[in-house]
Amino acid sequence: MLLKPTVVSLPAISLIIGLLTTLPALLTLLAPAPAEKLFKAFPRSVWPGRVIMALCVVWAVIWLVIMPFEFLKILHPYLWIITPLFIAGTWFFIPDLLSCRAFGCLAALVATPMLSAAQWHPSFFRYFIIVYAYALAIFGMYYIALPYLVRDHITWTFAKPLRTRAVSAALTFLGVILIAGYWVF
């Protein structure tokens, strides 16, 4: 199942997360000036935040529907009304740094399938996925609560060219390890 992946899904998850980690880092490593312009514009950009937040809300609602809790069942008939209202509410009532909050939501949500797939896998490499998933979840929660941290981290990363290359190289290396996990599993 897509929402609750098993150990069979771990190679694909490792490949996808590795690609999503490597591509922006490699872009920054190869073309730091355009990447800086792109990343510095992200926190105040409206439409990426709206799209990512809508995706996150729908993903969270799907999780609410499949959770086996009785107290959540009373919400199920109303979710078709609550979901668009919640999406519109996030768009119009918290527009400031919405992209940063949406990125944090996505990071926190992505950790769940990673942990589900790595939970019972026999490989020692699964601990790498587990640590990365918890790091994503923790950073995601911080970015939801303190969205200006995304802007501050981007500014800090691009403040010095050597720092930009070091962070980009480290993230590229991390992504390559995750991509290599596709063949390890």
Buried (B, 14 or more C-beta within 10 A) or exposed (E): EEEEBEBEBBBEBBBBBBEEBBEBBBBBBEEBEEBBEBBBEBBBEEEBBBEBBBBBBBBBBBBBEEEEEEEBEEEEEEBEEBBEEBBEEBBEEEEEBBBBBBBBBBBBBBBBBBBBBBBEBEBEBBEBBBEBBEEBBEBBBBBBEBBEBBBEBBEEBBEEEEEBEEBBBEBBEBBBBBBBBBEBB
